[in-house]
Amino acid sequence: MPLILCVTVVASVGIGVITAYAAVIGILEACGRASQQLPAEAKPRLVLVPSQNHASGD
């Protein structure tokens, strides 16, 4: 009985770790592809505007 319980726990933890790893890799792949699909011309250019206030503490 203890052997069956030990094998069940080890198998459950192993499946959980593999599933979590696959989920994280899938999320990273999905986010990476979405950001790479934008061409360089479509990205907005960052421009300094003199009318913006600086975030100083004064």
N, C-alpha and C positions, 0 to 999 in steps of 0.2 A: 504493500500500500504506500509506504513512504517513497518508493522509487517512482511509482506512477504520479504521485503528487509533485515530486521534484521535476520530472520530465515535463509535466503539464505547465508548471510555472515557468520553466526555462523556455519552453516553446512559445508561451504567451508573451513573455517579455521580448523575445527575439522578434516575433511577428510585429509587436508594437514598435520596436526600434526601427525595423525595416520600413514599416508604413510611415512613420514620422519622417524618416530620411527621404523617402520618395515624395512626400508631400512638400517638404521644404525645397527640394530640388525642382519640383514642378512649379512651385510659386516663383522661384528665382528665374527659371527659364521663361515663364510667361511674362514677367516684368521686364526681363532683359530684351525680349523680342519686341515688346511694345515701344520701348524707348529707342531702339535701333531703327525702327521703320520710318522715322521722320527724316526727311532730307535736310541737308544743311541750310537750304534757302528758306525752309518753312519755319525754322526756329526764330523767335523774335530776338532782335539785337538789343543788348543792354546799353542804354544811353544815360549818361548823367544829366539830370535836369536841374538847372540852378534854382528852380522854385521849390524844390524839395528841402525839408528841414533836416538837419543833421541830428543824430540821436545822441547828442552830448548831454551831460548832466546839468548844464547851466540853465 
